[in-house]
């Protein structure tokens, strides 16, 4: 049994932390939201009153935070995690942030002789709770091997993408593709319905034809064909539309710095901006089909 500090008990982090508890570890949880800490305590975790209390003497640290500035703020500096953990601890940041911030934290950790990986996830809240996430990991091989036993308790796939920052690069590219796929899938279903096709019949055909993709077969944006999809519960997230928008904006920023063209990614960002600003802010990202079907895309 290891002692694990888990910082960030939001929609994703809470399920991940509980899976580490279920694996038999002592998990100390901290979040600025005390209600989240209380819920975690009720599920077998130990409440920590501060980040430094959580990480003191810990064998491993997992963070799940909103943005790069939060990750750098919590890891770096004299009061940061890196300055206060055991020398042999493994640090795992599972947030989705910009590549530069991930590399900066990785550099600070390496200079201090501490093992650190950026390990963003794919799969959404249901996968976080079910322990079936995919982890895309960036960092040295030694750090990856130290992180793997912990990540495997929270996911079904743990894949090293490369050196520091590579996990974030893989996540940004993957989620840009997901956003594009979802919009295309929504357009296809909306057009099919306007042409008089039954959604289930169209699903039965396209899911076995060349248009098949994950957004259709695992997360179908129309009610019915995929019972577990958010479309069957009023587009309750799932993977919230603002989170998809965040990832698309990260893709835009990264593409600009890399001098890469992403015309479809850029258009997807515009559509998700419109969706979140016109009532979709609390809906799953697949809920964008409502905006597309209503011809509200300008």
Backbone bond lengths (Angstrom), bond angles and torsions (degrees), N, CA, C in turn:
res aa  C-N    CA-C-N  psi(-1)  N-CA   C-N-CA  omega(-1)  CA-C   N-CA-C  phi
1 X - - - 1.473 - - 1.517 109.55 -
2 X 1.319 116.00 129.91 1.456 121.67 178.62 1.524 109.94 -103.65
3 X 1.319 114.88 159.64 1.462 121.24 172.04 1.524 107.30 -98.40
4 X 1.330 115.84 121.06 1.464 121.64 -175.80 1.518 109.78 -120.98
5 X 1.319 116.50 131.59 1.463 121.58 170.74 1.519 107.96 -95.06
6 X 1.331 116.63 128.41 1.468 120.44 178.80 1.517 107.87 -121.00
7 X 1.334 116.36 115.15 1.464 122.70 -176.35 1.518 109.38 -109.37
8 X 1.324 117.05 114.47 1.458 121.92 -179.79 1.506 111.42 109.60
9 X 1.336 116.28 89.17 1.469 121.60 -174.43 1.530 111.48 -107.27
10 X 1.327 115.48 46.77 1.459 120.59 177.70 1.518 112.22 -79.64
11 X 1.325 116.87 -156.84 1.460 121.24 -175.60 1.524 112.60 -56.76
12 X 1.336 116.07 -40.67 1.461 119.89 179.57 1.521 111.66 -85.75
13 X 1.327 116.67 -48.44 1.451 120.95 -174.54 1.513 114.06 -61.13
14 X 1.319 117.34 -35.46 1.468 119.83 -177.11 1.524 111.29 -61.41
15 X 1.327 117.08 -47.82 1.462 120.25 179.30 1.515 112.30 -64.64
16 X 1.318 116.69 -39.75 1.464 121.03 179.17 1.526 110.77 -62.97
17 X 1.345 116.07 -44.87 1.465 120.42 -178.77 1.525 111.39 -63.93
18 X 1.328 116.41 -39.88 1.466 119.78 -179.98 1.526 110.77 -64.80
19 X 1.326 117.56 -35.05 1.460 119.55 178.02 1.525 111.81 -66.36
20 X 1.318 117.49 -31.14 1.463 120.31 174.79 1.529 110.62 -70.10
21 X 1.335 116.03 -35.82 1.470 120.13 174.83 1.524 109.37 -63.04
22 X 1.320 116.90 -46.31 1.457 121.64 -179.30 1.525 111.97 -61.31
23 X 1.342 115.62 -27.41 1.468 119.98 179.20 1.524 112.16 -77.71
24 X 1.331 116.97 -2.70 1.449 120.61 175.41 1.508 115.95 99.93
25 X 1.334 117.19 6.53 1.459 120.56 -179.55 1.528 111.22 -86.50
26 X 1.320 115.81 155.73 1.462 120.91 169.06 1.527 106.74 -85.96
27 X 1.320 116.88 114.61 1.466 121.19 -175.36 1.520 109.93 -115.22
28 X 1.314 115.69 119.98 1.460 122.03 177.17 1.524 108.33 -98.34
29 X 1.313 116.60 116.60 1.452 120.63 -176.06 1.512 113.54 -103.99
30 X 1.336 115.69 139.72 1.463 120.58 174.92 1.513 109.34 -136.17
31 X 1.336 114.88 140.23 1.455 122.36 174.86 1.525 107.24 -154.38
32 X 1.313 116.80 149.45 1.461 119.71 176.66 1.519 111.15 -65.17
33 X 1.327 116.93 -25.31 1.456 122.64 176.56 1.528 109.06 -85.15
34 X 1.320 116.66 105.54 1.457 120.40 -176.03 1.527 112.97 -66.62
35 X 1.322 117.20 -26.41 1.465 119.95 176.10 1.528 110.28 -63.63
36 X 1.335 116.03 -39.14 1.466 120.00 178.59 1.515 110.78 -65.06
37 X 1.320 116.95 -39.29 1.467 120.96 177.87 1.522 110.17 -64.42
38 X 1.325 116.70 -41.06 1.454 120.78 179.55 1.528 111.75 -63.35
39 X 1.319 116.60 -42.07 1.465 120.59 177.81 1.525 109.86 -62.24
40 X 1.326 116.27 -43.49 1.461 120.78 179.53 1.531 111.25 -62.27
41 X 1.314 116.53 -41.37 1.472 120.68 177.97 1.521 111.20 -60.59
42 X 1.340 114.89 -36.66 1.453 119.29 178.87 1.512 113.68 -69.72
43 X 1.324 116.94 -12.00 1.464 121.70 -179.97 1.531 112.02 -106.35
44 X 1.319 115.53 15.35 1.461 119.40 174.84 1.499 115.92 104.45
45 X 1.334 117.88 -4.54 1.451 120.72 178.27 1.516 111.71 -82.37
46 X 1.323 116.16 168.88 1.462 122.01 177.29 1.521 108.72 -108.26
47 X 1.320 116.70 131.39 1.461 121.42 -178.62 1.519 110.40 -79.42
48 X 1.330 116.27 134.62 1.461 122.09 174.24 1.523 107.75 -113.52
49 X 1.322 116.30 141.93 1.464 120.21 -177.23 1.520 112.80 -87.37
50 X 1.330 117.01 -9.88 1.464 120.72 179.10 1.518 109.40 -157.30
51 X 1.324 115.89 166.11 1.461 120.35 176.98 1.523 110.06 -61.97
52 X 1.325 116.88 -46.36 1.462 119.94 -176.20 1.524 112.13 -66.76
53 X 1.322 117.52 -32.64 1.462 119.49 174.51 1.515 110.11 -65.27
54 X 1.307 116.67 -39.82 1.469 120.59 -179.04 1.523 111.63 -65.48
55 X 1.337 117.75 -40.52 1.461 120.51 -172.72 1.524 113.52 -88.32
56 X 1.322 117.89 -13.14 1.460 120.68 -177.62 1.532 111.36 -60.59
57 X 1.324 116.65 116.46 1.452 121.35 179.56 1.512 115.38 74.94
58 X 1.333 118.08 5.18 1.470 120.91 -177.05 1.522 111.35 -72.07
59 X 1.321 115.64 145.50 1.467 121.40 175.28 1.520 111.42 -80.88
60 X 1.328 115.91 -27.10 1.463 121.06 -177.58 1.515 109.27 -147.78
61 X 1.324 115.75 150.41 1.461 122.49 177.45 1.521 108.48 -129.70
62 X 1.319 116.40 131.42 1.462 122.22 174.43 1.518 108.18 -120.63
63 X 1.316 117.13 132.03 1.468 121.01 176.55 1.519 109.99 -122.27
64 X 1.338 114.92 141.70 1.463 122.20 178.34 1.526 106.48 -137.75
65 X 1.341 116.57 93.66 1.457 122.37 -168.49 1.525 111.37 -125.61
66 X 1.346 117.46 164.79 1.466 120.15 -171.54 1.524 116.67 -69.92
67 X 1.340 118.44 -40.35 1.468 119.69 -170.27 1.525 110.91 -152.78
68 X 1.327 115.06 170.32 1.446 121.41 -177.89 1.515 114.05 -57.88
69 X 1.320 117.02 -38.06 1.464 119.59 -178.88 1.527 111.12 -64.37
70 X 1.327 116.84 -33.77 1.459 120.31 178.50 1.532 110.49 -72.11
71 X 1.313 116.52 -39.47 1.463 120.53 179.76 1.524 110.32 -65.13
72 X 1.327 116.99 -47.41 1.463 119.90 179.27 1.528 110.80 -64.19
73 X 1.325 116.72 -38.65 1.457 120.72 -179.04 1.515 113.17 -64.40
74 X 1.334 116.43 -33.71 1.460 119.99 -175.35 1.532 112.59 -87.80
75 X 1.341 117.23 -24.19 1.463 120.77 -178.04 1.534 113.27 -95.07
76 X 1.331 117.10 -36.59 1.459 120.53 -170.18 1.531 112.48 -93.13
77 X 1.314 115.69 166.45 1.462 121.35 174.34 1.513 113.99 87.65
78 X 1.309 115.63 173.46 1.465 121.45 -176.52 1.523 112.73 -64.08
79 X 1.329 117.49 -28.48 1.460 121.23 178.85 1.521 112.09 -101.92
80 X 1.329 116.80 12.84 1.454 120.53 -178.38 1.515 113.61 -85.21
81 X 1.309 115.32 168.64 1.461 121.65 -177.93 1.523 111.50 -59.49
82 X 1.326 117.10 -43.83 1.467 120.67 -175.13 1.528 111.59 -58.58
83 X 1.320 116.01 -35.08 1.462 120.05 -178.28 1.522 113.22 -77.82
84 X 1.331 117.62 -9.11 1.461 119.38 -171.68 1.526 115.34 -125.33
85 X 1.325 118.17 -1.42 1.469 119.04 -179.68 1.523 111.01 -88.58
86 X 1.334 115.02 164.58 1.460 120.69 174.06 1.535 109.55 -62.17
87 X 1.315 118.15 147.05 1.464 120.76 -178.79 1.522 114.09 -58.29
88 X 1.348 117.20 -28.47 1.465 119.68 -177.80 1.521 113.36 -99.44
89 X 1.324 117.61 11.37 1.467 120.62 179.69 1.531 110.45 -71.68
90 X 1.325 116.29 153.70 1.458 121.96 173.77 1.522 108.34 -109.43
91 X 1.322 116.90 129.14 1.458 123.13 -178.67 1.516 109.13 -107.11
92 X 1.333 116.56 130.43 1.462 122.08 -177.66 1.518 109.71 -129.36
93 X 1.320 116.97 112.29 1.463 119.54 175.36 1.515 108.72 -97.75
94 X 1.334 115.91 115.28 1.466 121.43 -177.76 1.523 112.54 -101.23
95 X 1.321 116.98 8.69 1.460 121.59 176.52 1.528 110.06 -66.60
96 X 1.318 116.56 161.66 1.461 121.21 169.61 1.521 107.39 -103.96
97 X 1.335 116.28 110.38 1.464 121.72 -174.39 1.529 109.31 -138.03
98 X 1.322 115.79 179.49 1.461 120.24 178.75 1.525 110.89 -72.04
99 X 1.310 115.25 151.88 1.464 121.98 -176.80 1.527 111.21 -61.25
100 X 1.338 117.21 -41.51 1.469 120.17 -177.29 1.519 112.04 -61.39
101 X 1.343 117.35 -40.59 1.462 120.08 178.86 1.525 111.07 -65.80
102 X 1.323 116.87 -40.57 1.460 120.50 178.55 1.523 110.87 -62.34
103 X 1.330 116.31 -42.60 1.462 119.87 179.60 1.529 111.01 -68.40
104 X 1.336 116.66 -35.38 1.461 119.65 179.22 1.521 111.11 -63.93
105 X 1.323 117.10 -46.03 1.466 120.56 179.23 1.526 109.95 -66.04
106 X 1.316 116.49 -41.26 1.457 120.01 177.34 1.524 111.90 -59.32
107 X 1.334 116.00 -37.92 1.456 120.45 178.91 1.517 112.39 -67.40
108 X 1.335 116.48 -41.60 1.468 120.59 178.05 1.523 110.04 -63.60
109 X 1.324 116.54 -42.69 1.462 120.51 179.45 1.528 110.93 -63.59
110 X 1.329 116.69 -44.95 1.456 120.46 -179.54 1.527 111.30 -61.21
111 X 1.320 116.66 -40.72 1.468 120.84 179.20 1.520 111.02 -63.14
112 X 1.346 116.49 -32.43 1.467 121.06 179.65 1.523 112.33 -86.46
113 X 1.326 117.32 -2.64 1.454 120.72 -178.95 1.516 114.04 76.93
114 X 1.348 116.32 22.87 1.470 121.76 -178.52 1.527 109.55 -106.01
115 X 1.319 116.84 137.81 1.464 121.12 178.91 1.530 109.96 -78.39
116 X 1.341 116.47 130.09 1.468 121.99 -177.91 1.522 109.08 -142.52
117 X 1.340 115.64 139.61 1.467 120.80 172.02 1.521 109.84 -131.41
118 X 1.336 115.56 145.17 1.464 119.74 165.44 1.527 105.81 -92.46
119 X 1.334 115.28 126.01 1.472 120.13 -171.72 1.523 111.26 -138.69
120 X 1.341 117.39 62.97 1.473 119.22 178.57 1.523 111.09 -63.56
121 X 1.329 115.11 161.57 1.456 120.49 -171.97 1.520 112.11 -119.92
122 X 1.309 114.43 159.07 1.457 122.29 171.41 1.517 108.12 -130.00
123 X 1.338 116.53 138.71 1.461 119.10 176.17 1.508 115.57 142.77
124 X 1.343 119.02 -22.93 1.453 119.83 177.40 1.522 113.77 83.05
125 X 1.331 114.75 -179.39 1.465 122.09 -173.49 1.525 111.88 -61.84
126 X 1.326 117.57 -43.04 1.466 120.33 -178.50 1.524 110.85 -61.08
127 X 1.329 116.58 -40.36 1.463 120.25 179.47 1.524 111.15 -71.18
128 X 1.346 116.97 -33.98 1.464 120.27 176.82 1.522 109.93 -63.27
129 X 1.314 116.09 -41.98 1.463 120.16 -179.89 1.522 111.63 -72.59
130 X 1.320 116.77 -35.22 1.455 121.01 -177.00 1.516 114.61 -87.18
131 X 1.339 116.99 -4.52 1.458 120.11 -179.67 1.509 113.65 71.45
132 X 1.348 117.12 31.27 1.466 120.73 -177.03 1.520 112.54 -119.88
133 X 1.317 116.81 27.73 1.459 121.13 179.07 1.531 111.26 -68.67
134 X 1.326 115.82 160.03 1.456 122.36 167.50 1.523 107.50 -107.44
135 X 1.329 117.01 127.42 1.459 122.57 178.43 1.520 109.49 -104.34
136 X 1.334 115.88 128.35 1.461 122.72 175.56 1.524 106.67 -107.30
137 X 1.315 117.25 111.95 1.455 120.78 -164.42 1.523 112.06 -111.51
138 X 1.336 115.45 132.23 1.447 121.60 173.76 1.514 110.36 -116.96
139 X 1.322 116.66 136.81 1.457 120.41 178.83 1.512 111.24 150.25
140 X 1.322 117.40 171.74 1.466 120.78 178.80 1.526 111.24 -61.29
141 X 1.313 115.97 154.59 1.464 121.27 -178.58 1.529 111.67 -55.97
142 X 1.337 116.80 -41.90 1.461 120.47 -178.88 1.526 111.13 -62.42
143 X 1.332 116.42 -41.94 1.461 120.19 178.77 1.519 110.84 -67.40
144 X 1.329 116.87 -39.85 1.468 120.84 177.85 1.527 110.89 -59.37
145 X 1.327 116.96 -44.98 1.465 120.01 -178.98 1.523 111.08 -66.50
146 X 1.343 117.45 -33.25 1.466 120.20 177.38 1.519 111.18 -70.24
147 X 1.327 116.96 -33.07 1.465 121.73 -178.13 1.522 112.59 -80.44
148 X 1.319 116.75 -30.84 1.458 121.49 -171.78 1.539 114.29 -51.20
149 X 1.347 120.26 -47.87 1.474 119.02 -177.04 1.526 113.44 -59.39
150 X 1.326 117.41 -32.26 1.462 120.92 178.74 1.535 110.73 -77.49
151 X 1.322 116.07 -44.20 1.459 119.82 -178.71 1.528 111.18 -64.60
152 X 1.329 116.36 -34.16 1.470 119.47 -179.26 1.520 112.62 -66.57
153 X 1.333 117.26 -21.84 1.467 120.31 175.90 1.528 111.59 -77.03
154 X 1.308 117.11 -11.34 1.462 121.19 -178.04 1.524 112.88 -115.48
155 X 1.326 117.72 -6.14 1.454 119.55 -175.01 1.510 113.97 -145.97
156 X 1.323 114.31 169.20 1.466 121.10 177.93 1.519 111.69 -97.58
157 X 1.339 116.64 -18.14 1.465 120.71 -179.55 1.520 108.87 -142.43
158 X 1.333 116.09 130.46 1.460 122.74 177.96 1.523 106.57 -127.77
159 X 1.331 116.76 109.62 1.468 120.99 -170.58 1.522 110.03 -124.85
160 X 1.314 116.12 126.71 1.471 119.94 176.27 1.518 108.96 -79.79
161 X 1.323 115.92 120.89 1.460 121.48 -179.33 1.523 112.13 -87.36
162 X 1.333 116.63 -24.00 1.460 120.17 -177.20 1.515 110.21 152.35
163 X 1.310 116.11 -153.76 1.456 121.58 -177.61 1.528 111.70 -76.95
164 X 1.313 116.40 -174.39 1.465 121.87 -175.24 1.533 112.08 -50.67
165 X 1.324 115.81 130.31 1.457 122.28 -178.96 1.511 114.54 91.99
166 X 1.334 117.07 -15.32 1.464 120.09 -176.86 1.523 112.10 -68.90
167 X 1.331 117.12 -30.66 1.455 119.54 176.58 1.515 111.15 -62.87
168 X 1.332 116.07 -44.15 1.468 120.30 178.45 1.524 111.11 -65.86
169 X 1.334 117.05 -38.75 1.464 119.73 178.27 1.526 110.84 -60.92
170 X 1.344 115.96 -43.78 1.463 120.16 179.36 1.524 110.95 -64.18
171 X 1.333 116.98 -41.99 1.467 120.63 -179.06 1.535 110.91 -64.09
172 X 1.322 116.45 -44.18 1.470 120.03 -178.88 1.530 110.59 -61.48
173 X 1.332 116.21 -45.85 1.468 119.68 -179.68 1.526 110.93 -65.59
174 X 1.327 116.64 -42.95 1.463 120.75 -179.57 1.526 111.43 -61.51
175 X 1.328 116.82 -46.17 1.456 118.42 -175.55 1.515 113.07 -75.54
176 X 1.322 117.33 -27.07 1.465 118.98 170.81 1.528 109.43 -61.27
177 X 1.329 116.26 -45.16 1.459 120.38 178.21 1.525 111.21 -62.59
178 X 1.334 116.82 -40.39 1.461 120.79 178.34 1.527 111.20 -61.03
179 X 1.336 116.81 -44.78 1.460 120.15 179.32 1.518 112.22 -60.93
180 X 1.322 115.87 -41.96 1.466 120.89 178.26 1.525 110.38 -64.99
181 X 1.339 116.63 -45.38 1.464 121.04 178.78 1.529 111.63 -58.89
182 X 1.344 116.11 -43.09 1.457 118.57 -177.34 1.520 111.12 -64.88
183 X 1.311 117.21 -43.27 1.461 119.65 178.54 1.524 110.38 -61.07
184 X 1.329 117.63 -44.62 1.460 120.67 178.89 1.518 111.95 -62.63
185 X 1.330 116.46 -40.35 1.467 121.01 178.68 1.524 110.55 -64.42
186 X 1.331 116.58 -42.94 1.468 120.56 178.18 1.520 111.42 -63.14
187 X 1.322 117.30 -41.63 1.466 120.68 178.51 1.523 110.68 -62.03
188 X 1.330 116.27 -40.69 1.464 119.84 -178.59 1.525 111.37 -65.59
189 X 1.331 117.50 -44.18 1.461 120.12 179.54 1.524 111.14 -67.90
190 X 1.334 116.60 -39.42 1.465 118.99 179.00 1.527 111.13 -63.52
191 X 1.326 117.02 -42.77 1.463 120.73 178.29 1.524 110.77 -66.76
192 X 1.321 116.77 -41.95 1.467 120.40 179.89 1.524 110.99 -58.21
193 X 1.325 116.61 -42.55 1.467 119.71 179.73 1.514 111.71 -66.82
194 X 1.331 117.37 -39.19 1.466 119.91 178.66 1.522 111.40 -67.63
195 X 1.326 116.66 -23.14 1.466 121.11 177.66 1.530 112.09 -90.74
196 X 1.334 115.88 4.34 1.458 120.50 174.96 1.517 115.55 89.08
197 X 1.346 117.24 10.47 1.454 119.39 178.38 1.525 110.56 -82.10
198 X 1.305 116.81 136.87 1.456 121.21 173.96 1.535 108.69 -68.64
199 X 1.346 118.36 130.88 1.466 120.31 -177.39 1.528 113.83 -56.05
200 X 1.332 117.67 -39.52 1.465 120.00 179.73 1.527 110.46 -66.16
201 X 1.346 116.13 -41.98 1.467 119.32 179.30 1.524 110.47 -63.81
202 X 1.345 116.31 -41.45 1.462 119.17 178.90 1.528 110.44 -64.33
203 X 1.337 116.23 -41.30 1.464 119.93 177.25 1.527 110.34 -60.12
204 X 1.329 116.96 -46.53 1.458 121.03 -178.40 1.530 111.67 -58.67
205 X 1.316 115.89 -34.32 1.468 120.60 -179.70 1.525 111.03 -80.15
206 X 1.334 116.69 -56.21 1.459 120.37 -172.06 1.522 112.93 -69.09
207 X 1.340 117.12 -31.04 1.463 119.66 179.30 1.524 112.28 -68.06
208 X 1.327 116.62 -12.73 1.462 121.26 177.76 1.520 111.43 -116.14
209 X 1.327 116.19 10.00 1.459 121.31 -179.15 1.529 109.59 -119.46
210 X 1.301 116.41 -168.76 1.469 121.13 -172.17 1.521 113.53 -69.93
211 X 1.340 118.29 -13.46 1.455 120.77 178.21 1.522 113.78 -85.09
212 X 1.328 117.77 -1.14 1.463 121.85 -176.98 1.519 111.56 -59.12
213 X 1.333 116.32 136.00 1.467 121.64 175.01 1.528 108.70 -158.11
214 X 1.345 116.58 167.52 1.465 121.76 -175.81 1.518 111.79 -59.63
215 X 1.327 118.05 -39.88 1.461 120.86 -179.40 1.523 111.70 -60.35
216 X 1.303 116.96 -29.45 1.460 121.07 178.09 1.523 111.97 -82.86
217 X 1.329 116.87 -51.79 1.458 119.45 -168.85 1.527 114.37 -83.89
218 X 1.340 117.74 -23.78 1.460 120.44 179.93 1.520 113.62 -109.64
219 X 1.347 116.70 -18.14 1.467 119.74 -170.04 1.526 110.23 -144.01
220 X 1.322 115.21 37.50 1.465 121.25 -170.74 1.535 112.21 -48.11
221 X 1.334 118.38 127.57 1.466 121.00 -174.78 1.523 115.42 -77.99
222 X 1.335 118.30 -2.89 1.467 120.01 173.95 1.521 108.81 -111.23
223 X 1.331 117.20 145.29 1.474 120.08 -179.44 1.525 111.89 -63.08
224 X 1.327 114.96 143.92 1.455 119.57 172.16 1.511 115.94 117.39
225 X 1.330 118.47 -68.19 1.471 119.18 -169.85 1.522 115.61 -60.81
226 X 1.340 118.13 -36.78 1.473 121.45 -179.42 1.533 107.62 -119.94
227 X 1.333 117.90 97.58 1.473 120.93 -171.91 1.524 114.86 -54.35
228 X 1.347 118.77 -32.94 1.461 120.93 -176.61 1.527 113.54 -82.63
229 X 1.317 117.71 -5.69 1.463 121.06 -175.92 1.535 111.28 -71.24
230 X 1.335 117.90 147.86 1.468 121.64 178.47 1.530 114.11 -57.84
231 X 1.323 117.82 -22.19 1.469 120.63 178.49 1.517 111.98 -60.10
232 X 1.336 117.16 -21.92 1.465 121.26 -179.83 1.525 113.25 -89.29
233 X 1.327 117.51 -0.30 1.461 120.68 176.50 1.530 110.88 -133.42
234 X 1.333 114.93 42.70 1.460 120.74 175.71 1.510 114.31 67.12
235 X 1.333 117.38 25.51 1.473 123.97 179.60 1.530 112.50 62.20
236 X 1.325 115.35 33.13 1.453 119.04 170.40 1.531 107.91 -69.18
237 X 1.349 117.83 131.49 1.482 118.75 -177.55 1.526 110.05 -64.64
238 X 1.307 121.85 145.50 1.453 134.51 9.04 1.525 113.68 69.75
239 X 1.276 109.33 -138.96 1.448 122.87 178.97 1.519 105.49 -111.92
240 X 1.319 115.18 104.96 1.456 120.46 -171.11 1.532 111.62 -65.59
241 X 1.330 115.40 144.88 1.461 121.18 179.91 1.531 112.59 -55.42
242 X 1.352 120.24 -40.92 1.468 118.65 177.91 1.526 113.36 -62.24
243 X 1.329 117.27 -28.00 1.462 119.88 177.30 1.526 110.75 -72.04
244 X 1.322 116.44 -38.23 1.460 119.09 174.89 1.522 110.05 -64.56
245 X 1.312 116.72 -41.45 1.463 120.17 178.78 1.531 110.24 -61.75
246 X 1.320 117.01 -42.28 1.471 120.91 176.99 1.528 109.96 -56.49
247 X 1.336 116.92 -46.54 1.463 120.45 -177.59 1.527 111.52 -66.22
248 X 1.318 117.29 -38.17 1.462 120.47 178.63 1.528 111.09 -67.38
249 X 1.319 116.96 -35.36 1.459 119.48 176.62 1.523 111.50 -69.74
250 X 1.340 116.39 -35.89 1.460 119.53 173.41 1.533 110.01 -61.95
251 X 1.333 116.56 -40.10 1.465 120.37 178.48 1.521 110.79 -62.35
252 X 1.334 116.94 -41.90 1.464 120.55 178.35 1.527 111.36 -62.30
253 X 1.323 116.12 -46.95 1.466 120.36 -179.91 1.523 111.12 -61.83
254 X 1.320 115.81 -43.44 1.461 120.48 -178.67 1.520 110.89 -67.53
255 X 1.333 116.97 -40.04 1.462 120.59 179.42 1.526 111.24 -63.96
256 X 1.328 115.73 -39.27 1.465 118.92 178.59 1.524 111.33 -63.64
257 X 1.336 116.71 -42.50 1.460 119.73 -179.10 1.524 111.43 -70.32
258 X 1.345 116.85 -27.10 1.462 121.19 -179.83 1.526 112.41 -94.35
259 X 1.331 116.89 -0.09 1.466 122.72 -177.80 1.530 110.96 55.95
260 X 1.347 114.83 46.39 1.462 121.56 -179.82 1.528 109.94 -111.01
261 X 1.331 116.86 142.83 1.463 122.06 178.47 1.519 110.19 -89.93
262 X 1.344 116.77 125.99 1.468 120.82 176.53 1.541 108.72 -134.63
263 X 1.331 117.85 67.37 1.466 119.90 -176.12 1.522 113.91 -59.30
264 X 1.334 118.37 -41.62 1.467 119.99 178.84 1.523 111.06 -71.65
265 X 1.320 117.08 -37.65 1.459 120.36 176.01 1.521 111.25 -61.56
266 X 1.323 116.61 -40.47 1.458 120.93 179.08 1.525 111.23 -66.34
267 X 1.337 117.06 -39.54 1.465 119.36 178.82 1.524 110.69 -70.26
268 X 1.329 117.21 -36.41 1.460 119.90 176.19 1.523 110.77 -61.19
269 X 1.325 117.08 -39.91 1.471 120.76 177.60 1.521 110.81 -60.54
270 X 1.322 117.67 -41.27 1.466 121.24 179.10 1.533 110.96 -64.03
271 X 1.334 116.59 -42.04 1.458 119.64 -178.58 1.531 111.34 -68.45
272 X 1.322 117.82 -39.75 1.463 119.28 178.46 1.523 111.95 -72.13
273 X 1.317 117.16 -28.86 1.472 119.70 172.13 1.517 109.82 -62.55
274 X 1.328 116.44 -47.28 1.459 121.17 179.01 1.532 110.80 -61.47
275 X 1.323 116.39 -42.17 1.462 121.03 -178.50 1.531 111.19 -63.47
276 X 1.320 117.50 -47.49 1.466 120.04 -178.23 1.522 111.60 -68.38
277 X 1.321 117.21 -29.81 1.471 120.80 -179.09 1.527 112.86 -83.93
278 X 1.328 116.72 -7.77 1.474 119.81 -177.06 1.528 111.54 -121.75
279 X 1.333 116.44 33.72 1.458 119.51 172.84 1.511 115.70 110.78
280 X 1.331 118.36 -4.34 1.453 119.67 -176.92 1.510 114.86 -97.18
281 X 1.322 116.83 10.11 1.458 120.66 -172.81 1.531 113.48 -62.53
282 X 1.330 117.41 -27.09 1.465 120.41 -178.72 1.529 112.00 -110.09
283 X 1.324 116.55 16.63 1.461 120.39 -179.00 1.524 111.45 -107.92
284 X 1.313 114.84 163.59 1.448 121.26 173.74 1.526 109.94 -65.32
285 X 1.329 115.92 154.48 1.468 117.86 -177.45 1.520 112.85 -65.77
286 X 1.341 117.83 -21.17 1.462 120.73 176.25 1.522 111.88 -72.17
287 X 1.345 116.46 -15.88 1.465 120.40 178.30 1.512 113.79 -66.06
288 X 1.318 117.61 -7.89 1.462 120.45 178.45 1.531 111.17 -62.01
289 X 1.343 117.12 -15.48 1.462 120.00 177.09 1.530 110.91 -61.14
290 X 1.334 117.12 -31.10 1.468 119.56 179.50 1.518 110.38 -63.83
291 X 1.320 117.26 -41.04 1.462 121.22 178.76 1.527 110.86 -68.63
292 X 1.325 116.12 -40.89 1.465 120.23 -179.14 1.525 110.98 -67.91
293 X 1.329 116.89 -43.49 1.473 120.62 -179.18 1.517 112.00 -64.73
294 X 1.349 115.90 -28.66 1.465 120.50 179.55 1.527 112.25 -88.03
295 X 1.340 117.06 5.98 1.472 122.36 179.77 1.525 112.55 59.34
296 X 1.330 116.02 36.64 1.487 120.06 178.63 1.529 109.19 -107.45
297 X 1.316 116.65 65.75 1.456 120.22 -175.77 1.531 112.93 -116.08
298 X 1.299 117.02 13.71 1.474 120.42 178.24 1.518 109.67 -117.79
